[in-house]
Structure formats: structure tokens, C-alpha cells
Amino acid sequence: MLVCIWQYVYTSFLRYWLKWIIRQATGKCELQRICSRYKPGATRAIKAEYSLQSSKNKVLREALETTKDKLEQCVTQVMKVKNVKPQKDPLFKESLHICLLQITGYSSLYVTVEDLRKRVYNSESQEHEAMLLKLWDLLMPAAKLESRITKQWGDIGFQGDDPKTDFRGMGMLGLINLVFFSENYTEEARQVLSHANHPKLGYSYAIVGINLTEMAYSLLKSGALKPHFYNTVQGAPELRHFHQLYCYLAYEFDKFWVAEEPESIMHFNQYREKFHNIVKTHLQDPNVSLSLTVRSEKN
């Protein structure tokens, strides 16, 4: 209760006056101090985001919702409102521009990912079918599918004879992630599949992959991935960066699963949650970068 009261008093009254006093002493607004004190990355972008969110000025709050084509104009407006003179602080404009690119880019990325998640797999779509068959060819180059609907799909970890039913939760996002990993990290994907097909320690490769897509999606939605993207992308994070994050999860989960040696797949939820907590702990580090770097990576 006391914590809530203090937070209210601080955000409503003390913070405003504290910023005013520091500005009078330093000659710089809070955003200037953030951009000059911190190097490009998560700490700077997150502090800038909080500063804009907490502002009583409408222009500053709306800067968080600006579009890429209006970003330059938005930065100019913020500088005008905060009375920042370019000649006195020549680095500020570019620093704020990068922060806003990262912040608004994260929001745009979520919209794009959500759109793919809602896009239902359609077996009558040539594009969807071609992508599914591509997944098979990448993972099982020496085996030919007997037919489109076949028990062979179980060899790469689907539950039934027709994989389309397994994409219901994550839609096309689940399939696109699986294909991206298999196409860009083919050797590693086949290695993970071989572990998944282990007679004792095995798990359903595709189903777990879709589950890890859900993990990546939930982390993105909650904002937990901001430190990672703000540290690894000097600009607006794009869909390929989300796919790369999935590749990291797929590869690292497999290493985690093999090292843990679970008694059976029946304990999957328990180990999945343990792995999820490990990832969330990593993401609390302001210098975090969850990047998968292997020799077979394609440029």
C-alpha cells in the first residue's frame, strides 16, 4: 500500500519538480540527459520510452505512436517542445531518432506478428502448401512423401496425418518459423530433429517448434523482448529479427532438453516452463542479446 502511495506521489508531483530542478542545474532536459549518458541499446531506449510515456505533454506522449514516414517531423516537434537547440546538442537529434525507431518499430513488429498468428493455414492455398512441402524437403531430403496426407508427417513431429490441424494455435506464424529455421540453419535444424527422434529423449519436433513460437509471441506481446531487440537492432526491428529469435529458442531449447534428460515427453510442460523462466531471466539483463550464431548461418 505504501509503495503504491509513493509511486503515485512521485509520478504525479515529485518527478516533475525533480526534472525541473535538474534541468535548471544542467541546462538539459531529461531526454537529452538520457541520450547523452547512455550508449545506443536497451537502457537508453527503455529510459527514453518511459520518459515519453510519463510526460504531461501530448506531443511527447504521441511520439511513441508515430509512423516511420513521420518520424523526422516527430523528432523536430519534440525538440521544439523541449527547447533543444541543435547547435548546442548536435548528437541529440540522431540519438532520439534511433530510440523512436526502435520503440515504434517494436510496436509495428507486434502488429505484423499478430497478423501472421491470426492467418489460418489454408490447404487450398498453393503458397501455404508449397511452404509446408518445403519444410519436409529441408528436413527430410532423402525421403519422399508418399502423399500429401500421410503418417510420414509424424517423422518431423506433427501429430496427425495432416499437419494443417497443428497450426491452429499459431496460424501461419508457426509454419513460417519452422521453415525459416530449417532454411537458414539447415544443419542445425536437422541436428535438432535427430535429437527429437531419439527413442528415449525424443519429443515432437514440429509441435514443440509451434509451442516455442507461442513462447516467442507471448514474450513479444508482453514487452519482454524489448531489451533484446533494442540491443541487437540499431533501428526498427523487423519480422526477420523475430524469426531469428525463434531460431535461438528452438536451438537452445533442444540443448536444454538433451542436458536435462527428462524421463518422458509427459513432463514437457514442466521443462518448457523451466526453459521459459531461464529465457525471461536472461531478458532482465539490460545487455541481453539472444542471438544464435553458428557456422552454417546463411547471409
C-alpha positions in Angstrom: 0.0 0.0 0.0 2.8 2.4 1.0 4.6 1.6 -2.3 1.6 2.4 -4.3 1.1 5.7 -2.5 4.8 6.6 -3.0 4.6 5.8 -6.7 1.5 8.0 -7.1 3.1 10.9 -5.3 6.4 10.5 -7.2 4.8 10.3 -10.7 2.2 12.9 -10.0 4.2 15.6 -8.3 7.8 14.9 -7.3 9.1 13.6 -10.6 8.0 16.8 -12.4 9.8 19.1 -9.9 12.8 16.9 -9.8 13.2 17.0 -13.6 12.7 20.8 -13.5 15.4 21.3 -10.9 17.9 19.1 -12.7 17.2 20.9 -16.0 17.9 24.2 -14.3 21.2 22.9 -13.0 22.4 21.1 -16.2 20.7 23.0 -18.9 19.4 19.7 -20.4 16.0 18.1 -20.5 15.5 14.5 -19.3 15.6 13.1 -22.9 18.9 14.9 -23.6 20.4 13.5 -20.4 19.3 10.0 -21.3 20.6 10.2 -24.8 24.0 11.6 -23.8 24.5 9.4 -20.7 23.7 6.0 -22.2 25.1 4.3 -25.3 22.7 3.0 -28.0 20.8 0.0 -26.8 18.2 -1.2 -24.3 18.9 1.0 -21.3 18.8 4.2 -23.4 15.7 3.2 -25.4 13.7 2.0 -22.4 14.5 5.1 -20.3 13.6 7.3 -23.3 10.3 5.4 -23.7 9.5 5.8 -20.0 10.3 9.5 -20.2 7.9 10.0 -23.1 5.2 7.9 -21.6 5.3 9.8 -18.3 5.3 13.2 -19.9 2.4 15.5 -19.3 2.9 16.9 -22.8 0.7 15.4 -25.5 3.3 15.8 -28.3 5.8 13.8 -26.3 3.3 11.0 -25.4 2.1 10.8 -29.0 5.7 10.4 -30.3 5.5 6.8 -29.1 2.8 6.2 -31.7 4.3 7.9 -34.7 4.9 6.2 -38.0 8.2 5.7 -39.8 7.4 8.2 -42.5 6.6 10.9 -39.9 9.5 10.2 -37.6 11.7 13.0 -38.8 8.8 15.5 -38.2 8.1 14.0 -34.8 11.7 14.4 -33.7 11.7 18.0 -34.7 8.4 18.6 -32.8 9.9 17.0 -29.7 13.0 19.2 -29.9 10.8 22.3 -30.3 8.6 21.4 -27.3 11.7 20.7 -25.1 13.5 23.7 -26.5 16.5 21.7 -27.6 18.9 23.7 -29.8 20.7 21.5 -32.4 23.8 23.7 -32.3 24.2 23.2 -28.5 23.5 19.4 -28.6 24.3 18.2 -32.2 24.0 14.5 -31.3 20.6 14.6 -29.7 18.5 14.5 -32.8 20.1 11.4 -34.2 20.0 9.6 -30.8 16.3 10.4 -30.3 15.6 9.3 -33.9 17.2 5.9 -33.2 15.3 5.5 -29.9 12.0 6.3 -31.6 12.8 3.9 -34.5 13.4 1.1 -32.0 10.3 1.9 -29.8 7.8 2.4 -32.6 9.4 -0.4 -34.6 8.7 -2.8 -31.8 5.0 -1.9 -31.8 4.9 -2.3 -35.6 6.6 -5.7 -35.3 4.0 -6.9 -32.9 1.2 -5.9 -35.3 2.9 -7.9 -38.1 3.5 -11.0 -35.9 -0.1 -10.9 -34.7 -1.4 -10.7 -38.2 0.6 -13.9 -39.1 -0.6 -15.6 -36.0 -4.2 -14.9 -37.0 -3.7 -16.1 -40.5 -5.2 -19.6 -40.7 -3.4 -22.3 -42.7 -5.4 -23.0 -45.8 -4.7 -26.3 -47.6 -6.3 -24.8 -50.8 -3.6 -22.1 -50.9 -0.7 -23.0 -53.2 1.6 -20.7 -51.2 0.7 -22.4 -47.9 1.0 -25.9 -49.3 4.3 -25.1 -51.0 5.7 -23.8 -47.7 4.7 -27.0 -45.9 6.2 -29.3 -48.5 9.4 -27.1 -48.4 9.6 -27.8 -44.7 9.6 -31.5 -45.4 12.2 -31.3 -48.2 14.5 -29.3 -46.0 14.3 -31.6 -43.0 14.0 -35.0 -44.9 15.9 -34.6 -48.2 16.4 -38.3 -48.6 12.7 -39.3 -48.0 9.9 -38.6 -50.4 6.3 -38.0 -49.2 4.0 -40.8 -50.2 1.1 -38.4 -50.4 0.0 -35.0 -49.0 -1.9 -36.7 -46.2 0.2 -39.4 -44.7 1.6 -40.7 -41.4 5.0 -39.7 -42.5 4.4 -36.2 -41.1 5.0 -37.8 -37.7 8.6 -38.2 -38.7 9.1 -34.5 -38.3 6.9 -34.2 -35.3 3.4 -33.5 -36.4 0.6 -35.1 -34.5 -1.7 -36.4 -37.3 -1.7 -37.3 -40.9 -2.4 -33.7 -42.0 -0.2 -31.0 -40.4 -2.7 -28.2 -41.0 -4.6 -29.1 -37.9 -1.5 -28.5 -35.8 -1.2 -24.8 -36.9 -4.5 -23.8 -35.3 -2.9 -22.0 -32.3 -0.2 -20.0 -34.0 -1.5 -20.0 -37.6 0.9 -19.3 -40.3 3.4 -17.9 -37.9 4.2 -21.3 -36.6 4.9 -22.7 -40.1 6.9 -19.7 -41.2 9.2 -20.0 -38.1 9.8 -23.7 -38.7 10.7 -23.1 -42.4 12.9 -20.1 -41.5 14.9 -22.2 -39.1 15.2 -25.1 -41.5 16.2 -22.9 -44.4 18.7 -20.6 -42.7 20.1 -23.1 -40.2 19.6 -26.4 -42.1 22.4 -28.4 -40.5 21.3 -27.3 -37.0 17.6 -27.9 -37.7 18.4 -31.5 -38.9 20.5 -32.0 -35.8 17.7 -30.8 -33.6 15.3 -33.1 -35.5 17.6 -36.1 -34.9 17.6 -35.3 -31.1 13.8 -35.0 -31.3 13.6 -38.5 -32.8 15.7 -40.1 -30.1 14.0 -43.3 -28.8 14.2 -42.3 -25.2 14.8 -38.5 -25.0 12.8 -37.6 -28.1 10.0 -35.1 -28.5 7.6 -33.9 -31.3 9.9 -31.6 -33.3 7.2 -29.6 -35.2 4.7 -29.5 -32.2 7.4 -28.3 -29.9 8.5 -25.8 -32.6 5.0 -24.4 -32.7 5.0 -24.2 -28.9 8.2 -22.3 -29.0 6.6 -19.9 -31.5 3.9 -19.3 -28.9 6.6 -18.6 -26.3 8.3 -16.1 -28.6 4.9 -14.5 -29.4 4.0 -14.1 -25.7 7.4 -12.6 -24.9 6.9 -10.1 -27.7 3.4 -9.2 -26.6 4.4 -8.7 -23.0 7.2 -6.4 -24.0 9.8 -8.7 -22.5 11.7 -8.8 -25.8 12.4 -5.1 -25.9 15.9 -5.3 -24.3 16.9 -8.0 -26.8 15.7 -6.1 -29.9 16.9 -2.7 -28.6 20.4 -4.2 -28.1 20.6 -6.1 -31.4 18.8 -3.9 -33.9 20.0 -0.3 -34.4 16.7 0.8 -35.9 13.3 -0.7 -36.3 13.1 -4.4 -35.5 11.6 -6.4 -38.4 9.9 -9.7 -38.9 13.2 -11.5 -39.8 14.5 -10.4 -36.4 11.6 -12.2 -34.7 12.3 -15.3 -36.8 15.9 -15.1 -35.7 14.8 -15.0 -32.1 12.7 -18.1 -32.7 15.7 -19.9 -34.1 17.6 -19.1 -30.9 14.8 -20.6 -28.8 14.5 -23.7 -31.0 18.2 -24.4 -30.8 18.7 -23.6 -27.2 15.6 -25.5 -26.1 16.9 -28.6 -27.8 20.3 -28.2 -25.9 18.3 -27.6 -22.7 16.1 -30.7 -23.2 19.0 -33.0 -24.0 21.0 -31.8 -21.0 18.0 -32.2 -18.6 17.3 -35.8 -19.8 13.6 -35.8 -18.9 12.0 -39.1 -18.0 9.5 -38.8 -20.8 7.6 -36.3 -23.1 4.8 -36.4 -20.5 6.9 -33.9 -18.4 7.2 -31.5 -21.3 5.1 -28.7 -19.7 7.3 -28.8 -16.6 10.5 -28.4 -18.6 9.0 -26.0 -21.0 8.2 -23.7 -18.1 11.7 -24.1 -16.7 13.2 -23.1 -20.0 10.8 -20.2 -20.3 11.9 -18.9 -16.9 15.6 -19.2 -18.0 14.8 -17.1 -21.0 12.9 -14.5 -19.0 15.8 -14.2 -16.6 18.2 -13.6 -19.5 15.9 -10.9 -20.8 16.1 -9.0 -17.4 19.8 -8.3 -18.2 19.9 -4.8 -19.8 22.8 -6.0 -22.1 21.0 -9.1 -23.2 21.3 -10.4 -26.8 19.7 -13.7 -27.6 21.4 -14.4 -30.8 22.1 -17.8 -32.4 25.5 -17.7 -34.1 26.6 -20.8 -36.0 28.9 -21.5 -38.9 26.1 -22.7 -41.2 24.2 -19.4 -40.9 23.3 -18.0 -44.4 23.7 -14.4 -45.1 
